Amino acid sequence: MSNANGMPTPMVSSSKLSKVGSDVVSDPTLFRSVVGALQYATLTRPKISFSVNKVCQFLSNPLEDHWKAVKRILRS
Protein backbone atom coordinates (compact mmCIF):
# COMPACT_ATOMS: atom_id res chain seq x y z
CA MET A 1 0.00 0.00 0.00
CA SER A 2 3.02 2.28 0.05
CA ASN A 3 2.45 3.32 -3.57
CA ALA A 4 -1.38 3.51 -3.40
CA ASN A 5 -3.15 6.66 -4.50
CA GLY A 6 -5.35 8.39 -1.95
CA MET A 7 -9.06 9.11 -2.40
CA PRO A 8 -10.79 12.35 -1.41
CA THR A 9 -13.91 10.56 -0.09
CA PRO A 10 -14.37 7.09 1.41
CA MET A 11 -17.35 6.27 -0.85
CA VAL A 12 -18.68 7.51 -4.16
CA SER A 13 -21.92 9.41 -3.54
CA SER A 14 -23.66 7.64 -6.43
CA SER A 15 -22.60 4.18 -5.20
CA LYS A 16 -25.46 1.68 -4.92
CA LEU A 17 -24.27 -1.49 -3.20
CA SER A 18 -26.63 -4.47 -3.45
CA LYS A 19 -26.79 -8.20 -2.75
CA VAL A 20 -26.60 -9.07 -6.47
CA GLY A 21 -24.69 -7.78 -9.45
CA SER A 22 -21.13 -9.08 -9.38
CA ASP A 23 -19.07 -12.16 -8.58
CA VAL A 24 -18.61 -13.50 -5.07
CA VAL A 25 -15.35 -12.51 -3.35
CA SER A 26 -12.71 -15.24 -3.61
CA ASP A 27 -11.75 -14.98 0.09
CA PRO A 28 -14.72 -13.90 2.26
CA THR A 29 -12.65 -14.35 5.43
CA LEU A 30 -10.19 -11.69 4.29
CA PHE A 31 -13.10 -9.37 3.48
CA ARG A 32 -14.58 -9.85 6.96
CA SER A 33 -11.20 -9.33 8.61
CA VAL A 34 -10.53 -6.06 6.79
CA VAL A 35 -14.05 -4.77 7.48
CA GLY A 36 -13.60 -5.65 11.17
CA ALA A 37 -10.40 -3.62 11.26
CA LEU A 38 -12.22 -0.73 9.59
CA GLN A 39 -14.93 -0.91 12.27
CA TYR A 40 -12.23 -0.45 14.88
CA ALA A 41 -10.75 2.45 12.90
CA THR A 42 -14.08 4.30 12.98
CA LEU A 43 -13.42 5.08 16.65
CA THR A 44 -10.71 7.54 15.64
CA ARG A 45 -11.88 8.35 12.09
CA PRO A 46 -15.61 9.13 12.20
CA LYS A 47 -15.44 10.32 8.57
CA ILE A 48 -15.49 6.69 7.40
CA SER A 49 -18.33 5.51 9.67
CA PHE A 50 -21.11 5.69 7.07
CA SER A 51 -19.07 3.88 4.42
CA VAL A 52 -17.97 1.15 6.82
CA ASN A 53 -21.57 0.66 7.95
CA LYS A 54 -22.66 0.18 4.33
CA VAL A 55 -20.09 -2.55 3.62
CA CYS A 56 -20.87 -4.23 6.96
CA GLN A 57 -24.36 -4.93 5.65
CA PHE A 58 -22.85 -7.45 3.22
CA LEU A 59 -20.60 -9.48 5.54
CA SER A 60 -22.59 -12.68 5.02
CA ASN A 61 -22.24 -12.69 1.22
CA PRO A 62 -19.57 -10.23 0.02
CA LEU A 63 -19.31 -9.50 -3.70
CA GLU A 64 -16.52 -7.95 -5.77
CA ASP A 65 -18.34 -4.59 -5.76
CA HIS A 66 -18.26 -4.63 -1.96
CA TRP A 67 -14.54 -5.46 -1.97
CA LYS A 68 -13.92 -2.49 -4.30
CA ALA A 69 -15.81 -0.27 -1.85
CA VAL A 70 -13.65 -1.55 1.03
CA LYS A 71 -10.47 -0.80 -0.92
CA ARG A 72 -11.72 2.73 -1.60
CA ILE A 73 -12.33 3.23 2.14
CA LEU A 74 -8.78 2.06 2.84
CA ARG A 75 -7.42 4.59 0.33
CA SER A 76 -9.32 7.54 1.85
PDB file with one MODEL, atoms N, CA, C and O in Angstrom:
MODEL        1
ATOM      1  N   MET A   1       0.811  -1.190   0.000  1.00  0.00           N
ATOM      2  CA  MET A   1       0.000   0.000   0.000  1.00  0.00           C
ATOM      3  C   MET A   1       0.858   1.259   0.000  1.00  0.00           C
ATOM      4  O   MET A   1       0.322   2.367   0.001  1.00  0.00           O
ATOM      5  N   SER A   2       2.160   1.110  -0.001  1.00  0.00           N
ATOM      6  CA  SER A   2       3.022   2.284   0.050  1.00  0.00           C
ATOM      7  C   SER A   2       2.922   3.137  -1.210  1.00  0.00           C
ATOM      8  O   SER A   2       3.169   4.341  -1.154  1.00  0.00           O
ATOM      9  N   ASN A   3       2.567   2.539  -2.342  1.00  0.00           N
ATOM     10  CA  ASN A   3       2.446   3.316  -3.571  1.00  0.00           C
ATOM     11  C   ASN A   3       0.989   3.493  -4.004  1.00  0.00           C
ATOM     12  O   ASN A   3       0.729   3.760  -5.177  1.00  0.00           O
ATOM     13  N   ALA A   4       0.042   3.351  -3.085  1.00  0.00           N
ATOM     14  CA  ALA A   4      -1.381   3.509  -3.395  1.00  0.00           C
ATOM     15  C   ALA A   4      -1.747   4.985  -3.482  1.00  0.00           C
ATOM     16  O   ALA A   4      -1.201   5.817  -2.758  1.00  0.00           O
ATOM     17  N   ASN A   5      -2.662   5.291  -4.362  1.00  0.00           N
ATOM     18  CA  ASN A   5      -3.153   6.656  -4.498  1.00  0.00           C
ATOM     19  C   ASN A   5      -4.289   6.893  -3.510  1.00  0.00           C
ATOM     20  O   ASN A   5      -5.138   6.023  -3.314  1.00  0.00           O
ATOM     21  N   GLY A   6      -4.305   8.054  -2.897  1.00  0.00           N
ATOM     22  CA  GLY A   6      -5.349   8.391  -1.946  1.00  0.00           C
ATOM     23  C   GLY A   6      -6.647   8.775  -2.634  1.00  0.00           C
ATOM     24  O   GLY A   6      -6.648   9.114  -3.817  1.00  0.00           O
ATOM     25  N   MET A   7      -7.752   8.723  -1.899  1.00  0.00           N
ATOM     26  CA  MET A   7      -9.062   9.109  -2.404  1.00  0.00           C
ATOM     27  C   MET A   7      -9.593  10.254  -1.557  1.00  0.00           C
ATOM     28  O   MET A   7      -9.394  10.265  -0.343  1.00  0.00           O
ATOM     29  N   PRO A   8     -10.266  11.220  -2.179  1.00  0.00           N
ATOM     30  CA  PRO A   8     -10.785  12.354  -1.409  1.00  0.00           C
ATOM     31  C   PRO A   8     -11.960  11.982  -0.504  1.00  0.00           C
ATOM     32  O   PRO A   8     -12.145  12.595   0.547  1.00  0.00           O
ATOM     33  N   THR A   9     -12.760  10.980  -0.901  1.00  0.00           N
ATOM     34  CA  THR A   9     -13.906  10.556  -0.091  1.00  0.00           C
ATOM     35  C   THR A   9     -13.884   9.045   0.071  1.00  0.00           C
ATOM     36  O   THR A   9     -13.409   8.340  -0.819  1.00  0.00           O
ATOM     37  N   PRO A  10     -14.390   8.531   1.191  1.00  0.00           N
ATOM     38  CA  PRO A  10     -14.365   7.086   1.405  1.00  0.00           C
ATOM     39  C   PRO A  10     -15.350   6.298   0.541  1.00  0.00           C
ATOM     40  O   PRO A  10     -15.180   5.091   0.369  1.00  0.00           O
ATOM     41  N   MET A  11     -16.387   6.965  -0.013  1.00  0.00           N
ATOM     42  CA  MET A  11     -17.355   6.266  -0.849  1.00  0.00           C
ATOM     43  C   MET A  11     -17.894   7.225  -1.908  1.00  0.00           C
ATOM     44  O   MET A  11     -18.110   8.407  -1.639  1.00  0.00           O
ATOM     45  N   VAL A  12     -18.103   6.706  -3.096  1.00  0.00           N
ATOM     46  CA  VAL A  12     -18.684   7.513  -4.164  1.00  0.00           C
ATOM     47  C   VAL A  12     -20.138   7.804  -3.806  1.00  0.00           C
ATOM     48  O   VAL A  12     -20.866   6.900  -3.397  1.00  0.00           O
ATOM     49  N   SER A  13     -20.564   9.045  -3.955  1.00  0.00           N
ATOM     50  CA  SER A  13     -21.923   9.411  -3.541  1.00  0.00           C
ATOM     51  C   SER A  13     -22.995   8.712  -4.367  1.00  0.00           C
ATOM     52  O   SER A  13     -24.114   8.528  -3.888  1.00  0.00           O
ATOM     53  N   SER A  14     -22.678   8.322  -5.583  1.00  0.00           N
ATOM     54  CA  SER A  14     -23.661   7.639  -6.427  1.00  0.00           C
ATOM     55  C   SER A  14     -23.577   6.117  -6.304  1.00  0.00           C
ATOM     56  O   SER A  14     -24.229   5.402  -7.064  1.00  0.00           O
ATOM     57  N   SER A  15     -22.795   5.620  -5.369  1.00  0.00           N
ATOM     58  CA  SER A  15     -22.605   4.182  -5.200  1.00  0.00           C
ATOM     59  C   SER A  15     -23.869   3.522  -4.666  1.00  0.00           C
ATOM     60  O   SER A  15     -24.443   3.964  -3.671  1.00  0.00           O
ATOM     61  N   LYS A  16     -24.295   2.457  -5.341  1.00  0.00           N
ATOM     62  CA  LYS A  16     -25.461   1.684  -4.922  1.00  0.00           C
ATOM     63  C   LYS A  16     -25.019   0.238  -4.711  1.00  0.00           C
ATOM     64  O   LYS A  16     -24.986  -0.541  -5.663  1.00  0.00           O
ATOM     65  N   LEU A  17     -24.684  -0.122  -3.494  1.00  0.00           N
ATOM     66  CA  LEU A  17     -24.274  -1.490  -3.199  1.00  0.00           C
ATOM     67  C   LEU A  17     -25.519  -2.351  -3.029  1.00  0.00           C
ATOM     68  O   LEU A  17     -26.497  -1.920  -2.417  1.00  0.00           O
ATOM     69  N   SER A  18     -25.485  -3.574  -3.572  1.00  0.00           N
ATOM     70  CA  SER A  18     -26.628  -4.470  -3.448  1.00  0.00           C
ATOM     71  C   SER A  18     -26.149  -5.906  -3.256  1.00  0.00           C
ATOM     72  O   SER A  18     -24.957  -6.200  -3.345  1.00  0.00           O
ATOM     73  N   LYS A  19     -27.108  -6.793  -2.991  1.00  0.00           N
ATOM     74  CA  LYS A  19     -26.792  -8.199  -2.753  1.00  0.00           C
ATOM     75  C   LYS A  19     -26.473  -8.954  -4.035  1.00  0.00           C
ATOM     76  O   LYS A  19     -25.894 -10.038  -3.977  1.00  0.00           O
ATOM     77  N   VAL A  20     -26.834  -8.411  -5.181  1.00  0.00           N
ATOM     78  CA  VAL A  20     -26.603  -9.070  -6.470  1.00  0.00           C
ATOM     79  C   VAL A  20     -25.876  -8.113  -7.404  1.00  0.00           C
ATOM     80  O   VAL A  20     -25.855  -6.905  -7.171  1.00  0.00           O
ATOM     81  N   GLY A  21     -25.285  -8.654  -8.453  1.00  0.00           N
ATOM     82  CA  GLY A  21     -24.693  -7.777  -9.447  1.00  0.00           C
ATOM     83  C   GLY A  21     -23.269  -8.095  -9.843  1.00  0.00           C
ATOM     84  O   GLY A  21     -22.864  -7.737 -10.949  1.00  0.00           O
ATOM     85  N   SER A  22     -22.498  -8.742  -9.010  1.00  0.00           N
ATOM     86  CA  SER A  22     -21.126  -9.075  -9.384  1.00  0.00           C
ATOM     87  C   SER A  22     -20.761 -10.436  -8.803  1.00  0.00           C
ATOM     88  O   SER A  22     -21.575 -11.083  -8.144  1.00  0.00           O
ATOM     89  N   ASP A  23     -19.535 -10.856  -9.055  1.00  0.00           N
ATOM     90  CA  ASP A  23     -19.069 -12.163  -8.584  1.00  0.00           C
ATOM     91  C   ASP A  23     -18.834 -12.156  -7.083  1.00  0.00           C
ATOM     92  O   ASP A  23     -18.613 -11.108  -6.476  1.00  0.00           O
ATOM     93  N   VAL A  24     -18.885 -13.342  -6.498  1.00  0.00           N
ATOM     94  CA  VAL A  24     -18.610 -13.503  -5.072  1.00  0.00           C
ATOM     95  C   VAL A  24     -17.116 -13.324  -4.832  1.00  0.00           C
ATOM     96  O   VAL A  24     -16.302 -13.728  -5.663  1.00  0.00           O
ATOM     97  N   VAL A  25     -16.752 -12.729  -3.714  1.00  0.00           N
ATOM     98  CA  VAL A  25     -15.352 -12.512  -3.347  1.00  0.00           C
ATOM     99  C   VAL A  25     -14.662 -13.864  -3.191  1.00  0.00           C
ATOM    100  O   VAL A  25     -15.245 -14.800  -2.644  1.00  0.00           O
ATOM    101  N   SER A  26     -13.432 -13.968  -3.667  1.00  0.00           N
ATOM    102  CA  SER A  26     -12.710 -15.241  -3.611  1.00  0.00           C
ATOM    103  C   SER A  26     -12.342 -15.645  -2.185  1.00  0.00           C
ATOM    104  O   SER A  26     -12.271 -16.838  -1.888  1.00  0.00           O
ATOM    105  N   ASP A  27     -12.106 -14.674  -1.294  1.00  0.00           N
ATOM    106  CA  ASP A  27     -11.751 -14.975   0.093  1.00  0.00           C
ATOM    107  C   ASP A  27     -12.623 -14.150   1.047  1.00  0.00           C
ATOM    108  O   ASP A  27     -12.216 -13.070   1.473  1.00  0.00           O
ATOM    109  N   PRO A  28     -13.825 -14.652   1.387  1.00  0.00           N
ATOM    110  CA  PRO A  28     -14.719 -13.897   2.265  1.00  0.00           C
ATOM    111  C   PRO A  28     -14.132 -13.652   3.657  1.00  0.00           C
ATOM    112  O   PRO A  28     -14.478 -12.665   4.306  1.00  0.00           O
ATOM    113  N   THR A  29     -13.258 -14.532   4.115  1.00  0.00           N
ATOM    114  CA  THR A  29     -12.654 -14.348   5.435  1.00  0.00           C
ATOM    115  C   THR A  29     -11.766 -13.111   5.456  1.00  0.00           C
ATOM    116  O   THR A  29     -11.766 -12.365   6.435  1.00  0.00           O
ATOM    117  N   LEU A  30     -11.017 -12.890   4.396  1.00  0.00           N
ATOM    118  CA  LEU A  30     -10.189 -11.687   4.294  1.00  0.00           C
ATOM    119  C   LEU A  30     -11.072 -10.440   4.281  1.00  0.00           C
ATOM    120  O   LEU A  30     -10.766  -9.451   4.948  1.00  0.00           O
ATOM    121  N   PHE A  31     -12.159 -10.489   3.526  1.00  0.00           N
ATOM    122  CA  PHE A  31     -13.101  -9.366   3.476  1.00  0.00           C
ATOM    123  C   PHE A  31     -13.605  -9.040   4.877  1.00  0.00           C
ATOM    124  O   PHE A  31     -13.597  -7.879   5.288  1.00  0.00           O
ATOM    125  N   ARG A  32     -14.044 -10.061   5.610  1.00  0.00           N
ATOM    126  CA  ARG A  32     -14.576  -9.846   6.964  1.00  0.00           C
ATOM    127  C   ARG A  32     -13.507  -9.313   7.909  1.00  0.00           C
ATOM    128  O   ARG A  32     -13.794  -8.472   8.761  1.00  0.00           O
ATOM    129  N   SER A  33     -12.293  -9.791   7.765  1.00  0.00           N
ATOM    130  CA  SER A  33     -11.199  -9.333   8.615  1.00  0.00           C
ATOM    131  C   SER A  33     -10.891  -7.858   8.380  1.00  0.00           C
ATOM    132  O   SER A  33     -10.716  -7.097   9.332  1.00  0.00           O
ATOM    133  N   VAL A  34     -10.825  -7.458   7.119  1.00  0.00           N
ATOM    134  CA  VAL A  34     -10.527  -6.062   6.790  1.00  0.00           C
ATOM    135  C   VAL A  34     -11.663  -5.153   7.250  1.00  0.00           C
ATOM    136  O   VAL A  34     -11.415  -4.074   7.787  1.00  0.00           O
ATOM    137  N   VAL A  35     -12.903  -5.581   7.043  1.00  0.00           N
ATOM    138  CA  VAL A  35     -14.047  -4.775   7.482  1.00  0.00           C
ATOM    139  C   VAL A  35     -14.059  -4.660   9.006  1.00  0.00           C
ATOM    140  O   VAL A  35     -14.404  -3.605   9.538  1.00  0.00           O
ATOM    141  N   GLY A  36     -13.690  -5.716   9.710  1.00  0.00           N
ATOM    142  CA  GLY A  36     -13.598  -5.647  11.168  1.00  0.00           C
ATOM    143  C   GLY A  36     -12.557  -4.642  11.624  1.00  0.00           C
ATOM    144  O   GLY A  36     -12.772  -3.910  12.590  1.00  0.00           O
ATOM    145  N   ALA A  37     -11.433  -4.608  10.930  1.00  0.00           N
ATOM    146  CA  ALA A  37     -10.400  -3.623  11.256  1.00  0.00           C
ATOM    147  C   ALA A  37     -10.892  -2.210  10.969  1.00  0.00           C
ATOM    148  O   ALA A  37     -10.579  -1.279  11.712  1.00  0.00           O
ATOM    149  N   LEU A  38     -11.656  -2.045   9.902  1.00  0.00           N
ATOM    150  CA  LEU A  38     -12.218  -0.730   9.591  1.00  0.00           C
ATOM    151  C   LEU A  38     -13.228  -0.296  10.653  1.00  0.00           C
ATOM    152  O   LEU A  38     -13.314   0.887  10.983  1.00  0.00           O
ATOM    153  N   GLN A  39     -13.989  -1.250  11.189  1.00  0.00           N
ATOM    154  CA  GLN A  39     -14.926  -0.910  12.265  1.00  0.00           C
ATOM    155  C   GLN A  39     -14.165  -0.353  13.464  1.00  0.00           C
ATOM    156  O   GLN A  39     -14.606   0.612  14.088  1.00  0.00           O
ATOM    157  N   TYR A  40     -13.048  -0.947  13.780  1.00  0.00           N
ATOM    158  CA  TYR A  40     -12.226  -0.452  14.882  1.00  0.00           C
ATOM    159  C   TYR A  40     -11.688   0.942  14.557  1.00  0.00           C
ATOM    160  O   TYR A  40     -11.619   1.803  15.433  1.00  0.00           O
ATOM    161  N   ALA A  41     -11.312   1.158  13.311  1.00  0.00           N
ATOM    162  CA  ALA A  41     -10.755   2.450  12.899  1.00  0.00           C
ATOM    163  C   ALA A  41     -11.782   3.575  12.967  1.00  0.00           C
ATOM    164  O   ALA A  41     -11.407   4.743  13.068  1.00  0.00           O
ATOM    165  N   THR A  42     -13.060   3.246  12.914  1.00  0.00           N
ATOM    166  CA  THR A  42     -14.081   4.300  12.980  1.00  0.00           C
ATOM    167  C   THR A  42     -14.088   5.010  14.323  1.00  0.00           C
ATOM    168  O   THR A  42     -14.645   6.102  14.436  1.00  0.00           O
ATOM    169  N   LEU A  43     -13.487   4.419  15.335  1.00  0.00           N
ATOM    170  CA  LEU A  43     -13.416   5.078  16.646  1.00  0.00           C
ATOM    171  C   LEU A  43     -12.591   6.354  16.576  1.00  0.00           C
ATOM    172  O   LEU A  43     -12.886   7.326  17.272  1.00  0.00           O
ATOM    173  N   THR A  44     -11.568   6.355  15.747  1.00  0.00           N
ATOM    174  CA  THR A  44     -10.712   7.536  15.635  1.00  0.00           C
ATOM    175  C   THR A  44     -10.913   8.296  14.326  1.00  0.00           C
ATOM    176  O   THR A  44     -10.418   9.413  14.174  1.00  0.00           O
ATOM    177  N   ARG A  45     -11.636   7.697  13.382  1.00  0.00           N
ATOM    178  CA  ARG A  45     -11.882   8.353  12.089  1.00  0.00           C
ATOM    179  C   ARG A  45     -13.372   8.318  11.764  1.00  0.00           C
ATOM    180  O   ARG A  45     -13.802   7.524  10.927  1.00  0.00           O
ATOM    181  N   PRO A  46     -14.157   9.160  12.410  1.00  0.00           N
ATOM    182  CA  PRO A  46     -15.611   9.126  12.195  1.00  0.00           C
ATOM    183  C   PRO A  46     -16.029   9.431  10.758  1.00  0.00           C
ATOM    184  O   PRO A  46     -17.161   9.139  10.374  1.00  0.00           O
ATOM    185  N   LYS A  47     -15.143  10.008   9.969  1.00  0.00           N
ATOM    186  CA  LYS A  47     -15.440  10.324   8.569  1.00  0.00           C
ATOM    187  C   LYS A  47     -15.792   9.070   7.764  1.00  0.00           C
ATOM    188  O   LYS A  47     -16.540   9.151   6.790  1.00  0.00           O
ATOM    189  N   ILE A  48     -15.259   7.916   8.163  1.00  0.00           N
ATOM    190  CA  ILE A  48     -15.491   6.686   7.403  1.00  0.00           C
ATOM    191  C   ILE A  48     -16.640   5.849   7.954  1.00  0.00           C
ATOM    192  O   ILE A  48     -16.929   4.780   7.415  1.00  0.00           O
ATOM    193  N   SER A  49     -17.295   6.304   9.004  1.00  0.00           N
ATOM    194  CA  SER A  49     -18.331   5.513   9.671  1.00  0.00           C
ATOM    195  C   SER A  49     -19.458   5.089   8.739  1.00  0.00           C
ATOM    196  O   SER A  49     -19.840   3.919   8.726  1.00  0.00           O
ATOM    197  N   PHE A  50     -19.991   6.019   7.962  1.00  0.00           N
ATOM    198  CA  PHE A  50     -21.105   5.692   7.072  1.00  0.00           C
ATOM    199  C   PHE A  50     -20.696   4.636   6.053  1.00  0.00           C
ATOM    200  O   PHE A  50     -21.427   3.671   5.827  1.00  0.00           O
ATOM    201  N   SER A  51     -19.546   4.813   5.448  1.00  0.00           N
ATOM    202  CA  SER A  51     -19.073   3.875   4.421  1.00  0.00           C
ATOM    203  C   SER A  51     -18.829   2.485   5.002  1.00  0.00           C
ATOM    204  O   SER A  51     -19.180   1.479   4.386  1.00  0.00           O
ATOM    205  N   VAL A  52     -18.234   2.435   6.178  1.00  0.00           N
ATOM    206  CA  VAL A  52     -17.971   1.145   6.823  1.00  0.00           C
ATOM    207  C   VAL A  52     -19.290   0.463   7.172  1.00  0.00           C
ATOM    208  O   VAL A  52     -19.420  -0.750   7.015  1.00  0.00           O
ATOM    209  N   ASN A  53     -20.261   1.228   7.642  1.00  0.00           N
ATOM    210  CA  ASN A  53     -21.572   0.665   7.955  1.00  0.00           C
ATOM    211  C   ASN A  53     -22.210   0.051   6.708  1.00  0.00           C
ATOM    212  O   ASN A  53     -22.818  -1.016   6.788  1.00  0.00           O
ATOM    213  N   LYS A  54     -22.078   0.712   5.563  1.00  0.00           N
ATOM    214  CA  LYS A  54     -22.664   0.182   4.330  1.00  0.00           C
ATOM    215  C   LYS A  54     -22.034  -1.154   3.936  1.00  0.00           C
ATOM    216  O   LYS A  54     -22.757  -2.078   3.563  1.00  0.00           O
ATOM    217  N   VAL A  55     -20.719  -1.279   4.009  1.00  0.00           N
ATOM    218  CA  VAL A  55     -20.095  -2.553   3.618  1.00  0.00           C
ATOM    219  C   VAL A  55     -20.340  -3.634   4.665  1.00  0.00           C
ATOM    220  O   VAL A  55     -20.326  -4.820   4.336  1.00  0.00           O
ATOM    221  N   CYS A  56     -20.563  -3.246   5.918  1.00  0.00           N
ATOM    222  CA  CYS A  56     -20.867  -4.231   6.965  1.00  0.00           C
ATOM    223  C   CYS A  56     -22.193  -4.941   6.703  1.00  0.00           C
ATOM    224  O   CYS A  56     -22.406  -6.049   7.194  1.00  0.00           O
ATOM    225  N   GLN A  57     -23.066  -4.329   5.952  1.00  0.00           N
ATOM    226  CA  GLN A  57     -24.357  -4.929   5.649  1.00  0.00           C
ATOM    227  C   GLN A  57     -24.226  -6.150   4.745  1.00  0.00           C
ATOM    228  O   GLN A  57     -25.189  -6.897   4.574  1.00  0.00           O
ATOM    229  N   PHE A  58     -23.050  -6.359   4.166  1.00  0.00           N
ATOM    230  CA  PHE A  58     -22.852  -7.454   3.221  1.00  0.00           C
ATOM    231  C   PHE A  58     -21.801  -8.453   3.707  1.00  0.00           C
ATOM    232  O   PHE A  58     -21.173  -9.128   2.892  1.00  0.00           O
ATOM    233  N   LEU A  59     -21.606  -8.554   5.010  1.00  0.00           N
ATOM    234  CA  LEU A  59     -20.601  -9.479   5.544  1.00  0.00           C
ATOM    235  C   LEU A  59     -20.944 -10.941   5.271  1.00  0.00           C
ATOM    236  O   LEU A  59     -20.041 -11.764   5.123  1.00  0.00           O
ATOM    237  N   SER A  60     -22.221 -11.277   5.202  1.00  0.00           N
ATOM    238  CA  SER A  60     -22.592 -12.678   5.022  1.00  0.00           C
ATOM    239  C   SER A  60     -22.358 -13.177   3.598  1.00  0.00           C
ATOM    240  O   SER A  60     -22.104 -14.365   3.396  1.00  0.00           O
ATOM    241  N   ASN A  61     -22.440 -12.291   2.615  1.00  0.00           N
ATOM    242  CA  ASN A  61     -22.242 -12.688   1.223  1.00  0.00           C
ATOM    243  C   ASN A  61     -21.561 -11.561   0.448  1.00  0.00           C
ATOM    244  O   ASN A  61     -22.208 -10.888  -0.354  1.00  0.00           O
ATOM    245  N   PRO A  62     -20.256 -11.345   0.677  1.00  0.00           N
ATOM    246  CA  PRO A  62     -19.571 -10.229   0.019  1.00  0.00           C
ATOM    247  C   PRO A  62     -19.327 -10.483  -1.468  1.00  0.00           C
ATOM    248  O   PRO A  62     -18.959 -11.585  -1.877  1.00  0.00           O
ATOM    249  N   LEU A  63     -19.541  -9.442  -2.258  1.00  0.00           N
ATOM    250  CA  LEU A  63     -19.308  -9.500  -3.699  1.00  0.00           C
ATOM    251  C   LEU A  63     -18.108  -8.632  -4.063  1.00  0.00           C
ATOM    252  O   LEU A  63     -17.593  -7.886  -3.229  1.00  0.00           O
ATOM    253  N   GLU A  64     -17.671  -8.734  -5.306  1.00  0.00           N
ATOM    254  CA  GLU A  64     -16.520  -7.953  -5.767  1.00  0.00           C
ATOM    255  C   GLU A  64     -16.777  -6.449  -5.657  1.00  0.00           C
ATOM    256  O   GLU A  64     -15.858  -5.690  -5.349  1.00  0.00           O
ATOM    257  N   ASP A  65     -18.010  -6.012  -5.904  1.00  0.00           N
ATOM    258  CA  ASP A  65     -18.337  -4.589  -5.759  1.00  0.00           C
ATOM    259  C   ASP A  65     -18.131  -4.117  -4.323  1.00  0.00           C
ATOM    260  O   ASP A  65     -17.687  -2.992  -4.091  1.00  0.00           O
ATOM    261  N   HIS A  66     -18.453  -4.976  -3.369  1.00  0.00           N
ATOM    262  CA  HIS A  66     -18.264  -4.635  -1.958  1.00  0.00           C
ATOM    263  C   HIS A  66     -16.773  -4.554  -1.629  1.00  0.00           C
ATOM    264  O   HIS A  66     -16.345  -3.680  -0.876  1.00  0.00           O
ATOM    265  N   TRP A  67     -15.992  -5.465  -2.196  1.00  0.00           N
ATOM    266  CA  TRP A  67     -14.545  -5.457  -1.969  1.00  0.00           C
ATOM    267  C   TRP A  67     -13.924  -4.185  -2.543  1.00  0.00           C
ATOM    268  O   TRP A  67     -13.019  -3.610  -1.940  1.00  0.00           O
ATOM    269  N   LYS A  68     -14.407  -3.743  -3.706  1.00  0.00           N
ATOM    270  CA  LYS A  68     -13.920  -2.492  -4.296  1.00  0.00           C
ATOM    271  C   LYS A  68     -14.247  -1.310  -3.385  1.00  0.00           C
ATOM    272  O   LYS A  68     -13.442  -0.390  -3.240  1.00  0.00           O
ATOM    273  N   ALA A  69     -15.430  -1.339  -2.773  1.00  0.00           N
ATOM    274  CA  ALA A  69     -15.814  -0.265  -1.850  1.00  0.00           C
ATOM    275  C   ALA A  69     -14.905  -0.261  -0.623  1.00  0.00           C
ATOM    276  O   ALA A  69     -14.526   0.803  -0.133  1.00  0.00           O
ATOM    277  N   VAL A  70     -14.555  -1.449  -0.126  1.00  0.00           N
ATOM    278  CA  VAL A  70     -13.654  -1.545   1.029  1.00  0.00           C
ATOM    279  C   VAL A  70     -12.278  -0.986   0.671  1.00  0.00           C
ATOM    280  O   VAL A  70     -11.681  -0.256   1.462  1.00  0.00           O
ATOM    281  N   LYS A  71     -11.777  -1.322  -0.510  1.00  0.00           N
ATOM    282  CA  LYS A  71     -10.467  -0.805  -0.924  1.00  0.00           C
ATOM    283  C   LYS A  71     -10.490   0.711  -1.057  1.00  0.00           C
ATOM    284  O   LYS A  71      -9.494   1.370  -0.759  1.00  0.00           O
ATOM    285  N   ARG A  72     -11.611   1.274  -1.501  1.00  0.00           N
ATOM    286  CA  ARG A  72     -11.719   2.733  -1.595  1.00  0.00           C
ATOM    287  C   ARG A  72     -11.692   3.362  -0.203  1.00  0.00           C
ATOM    288  O   ARG A  72     -11.080   4.412  -0.008  1.00  0.00           O
ATOM    289  N   ILE A  73     -12.352   2.724   0.762  1.00  0.00           N
ATOM    290  CA  ILE A  73     -12.326   3.235   2.140  1.00  0.00           C
ATOM    291  C   ILE A  73     -10.894   3.222   2.664  1.00  0.00           C
ATOM    292  O   ILE A  73     -10.461   4.171   3.318  1.00  0.00           O
ATOM    293  N   LEU A  74     -10.165   2.156   2.381  1.00  0.00           N
ATOM    294  CA  LEU A  74      -8.777   2.064   2.841  1.00  0.00           C
ATOM    295  C   LEU A  74      -7.904   3.153   2.228  1.00  0.00           C
ATOM    296  O   LEU A  74      -6.961   3.623   2.864  1.00  0.00           O
ATOM    297  N   ARG A  75      -8.210   3.557   1.000  1.00  0.00           N
ATOM    298  CA  ARG A  75      -7.422   4.591   0.332  1.00  0.00           C
ATOM    299  C   ARG A  75      -7.764   5.996   0.798  1.00  0.00           C
ATOM    300  O   ARG A  75      -6.990   6.924   0.566  1.00  0.00           O
ATOM    301  N   SER A  76      -8.910   6.174   1.453  1.00  0.00           N
ATOM    302  CA  SER A  76      -9.318   7.539   1.845  1.00  0.00           C
ATOM    303  C   SER A  76      -8.580   8.022   3.070  1.00  0.00           C
ATOM    304  O   SER A  76      -8.807   9.143   3.525  1.00  0.00           O
TER     305      SER A  76
ENDMDL
END
